[in-house]
């Protein structure tokens, strides 16, 4: 017995999401492409007193003051070098622009919802609360980061708690 044409169409039209993949140290990560505003090279930033070392400082991006977070330092992976090859992904999180420093940007991938596995409770460089899940592309494990949750977390302290509640 074959599936009805309508059922076959529903099966092939499974929900999918697009992610931007990037590298930190030896690991491959990805984040929701819809949060990406632009990708650019690293620029000198204005340091902020008493900020954690992974918050490199702020820069002026066409009139917006943008905090720059080095995910390599935050997740304690990879060398934190700053040269012409250093990449910053500018993200729109809620109403705020935030830059994250990564080792390299790889590709845009399309992932079917059924291909996303739940995050493990251990074995990754950071709290699994900030994971969307895991997927495999070309036999390579990709860690799907819930970048909105990470950037707006109290741990990073980039958002005023009163405005954060409005975003959730």
C-alpha positions in Angstrom: 0.0 0.0 0.0 1.5 3.4 -1.0 1.2 6.6 0.9 -1.4 9.1 -0.5 0.1 12.0 -2.5 -0.9 14.4 0.3 0.8 12.3 3.0 4.0 11.9 0.8 4.1 15.7 0.5 3.8 16.2 4.2 6.6 13.7 4.8 9.0 15.5 2.4 8.0 18.9 3.6 9.4 18.3 7.1 10.3 21.4 9.0 14.0 22.5 8.7 16.2 25.3 10.1 19.2 27.0 8.6 22.3 27.4 10.7 25.6 29.3 10.2 28.5 26.9 11.1 31.7 28.1 12.7 34.8 26.7 14.4 36.1 27.2 17.9 39.3 25.3 18.6 38.7 21.7 17.3 34.9 21.8 17.5 32.3 22.7 14.9 29.4 24.8 16.1 26.4 26.3 14.5 23.9 29.1 15.3 20.5 30.1 13.9 21.2 32.0 10.6 18.3 34.3 11.4 20.3 36.0 14.2 23.2 36.8 11.9 23.4 40.5 10.9 26.8 40.4 9.3 30.3 38.8 9.3 33.3 41.0 9.5 37.0 41.0 10.5 38.1 41.9 14.0 38.6 45.6 14.8 40.2 47.2 17.9 37.7 47.6 20.6 37.3 49.9 23.6 38.0 47.9 26.7 35.4 48.0 29.6 36.8 48.1 33.1 36.2 45.1 35.3 34.6 43.1 32.5 35.4 39.4 32.3 38.3 38.5 29.9 35.9 37.0 27.3 34.1 40.4 26.9 36.8 42.1 24.8 35.1 45.5 24.9 32.7 47.5 22.7 32.9 49.1 19.3 30.9 51.6 17.4 29.0 49.9 14.5 27.3 52.6 12.4 26.1 54.4 15.6 25.3 51.3 17.6 27.6 50.5 20.6 28.2 46.7 20.2 29.7 44.5 22.9 32.2 42.0 21.6 32.4 38.5 23.2 35.2 36.1 22.4 33.6 32.7 22.4 37.0 31.0 22.3 37.7 32.5 25.7 34.2 32.0 27.0 34.2 28.3 26.2 38.0 27.9 26.9 38.7 26.4 23.4 41.3 27.5 20.8 43.9 30.2 20.8 42.7 33.8 21.3 44.7 35.5 18.6 43.6 38.8 17.0 44.8 39.4 13.4 43.5 39.9 9.9 42.0 36.4 10.0 40.0 36.8 13.2 36.3 36.7 12.5 33.5 38.5 14.3 29.9 37.4 13.7 27.5 40.3 14.4 24.2 39.0 15.8 20.8 40.6 16.4 19.6 39.3 19.7 16.3 40.9 20.5 16.8 44.6 19.9 20.5 44.5 20.5 23.5 43.9 18.3 26.2 41.7 19.8 29.5 40.5 18.2 31.0 37.1 18.8 34.6 36.2 18.0 35.2 32.8 16.4 38.1 31.0 14.8 36.5 30.7 11.4 33.1 30.7 9.7 32.4 27.6 7.6 29.1 27.3 5.8 25.3 27.6 6.0 23.6 24.3 6.6 20.0 23.3 6.4 19.0 20.8 9.1 15.7 18.9 9.2 14.2 18.9 12.7 14.4 15.1 12.8 18.2 15.3 12.4 18.6 17.4 15.6 19.5 15.2 18.6 19.1 16.4 22.1 22.2 17.8 23.8 24.2 15.6 26.1 24.5 16.3 29.8 28.3 16.3 29.6 31.2 16.3 27.2 30.9 19.8 25.7 32.8 22.9 26.6 29.9 24.8 28.1 26.6 24.5 29.9 24.1 22.3 27.9 21.4 24.8 28.8 22.8 26.9 25.9 22.6 24.0 23.4 19.8 23.6 20.9 21.1 20.1 20.1 23.6 18.1 18.0 23.5 17.1 14.3 25.9 15.3 11.9 26.9 16.8 8.5 29.3 14.8 6.3 30.2 12.6 9.3 31.1 15.7 11.3 29.4 16.4 14.6 28.0 19.9 14.8 27.0 21.5 18.1 23.9 23.7 17.6 24.2 26.6 20.0 21.1 28.4 21.3 22.9 31.7 20.8 19.9 33.8 21.9 19.8 32.1 25.3 23.6 32.3 25.8 23.9 36.0 24.9 20.9 37.0 26.9 21.9 34.9 29.9 22.6 36.4 33.3 26.0 34.8 33.2 27.1 37.2 30.4 25.3 40.1 32.0 24.8 42.0 28.7 21.1 42.6 29.1 19.3 44.5 31.7 17.1 42.0 33.6 14.0 44.1 33.1 14.4 44.2 29.3 15.4 40.5 29.2 12.0 39.5 30.7 10.3 41.3 27.8 12.3 39.2 25.3 11.3 35.8 26.7 
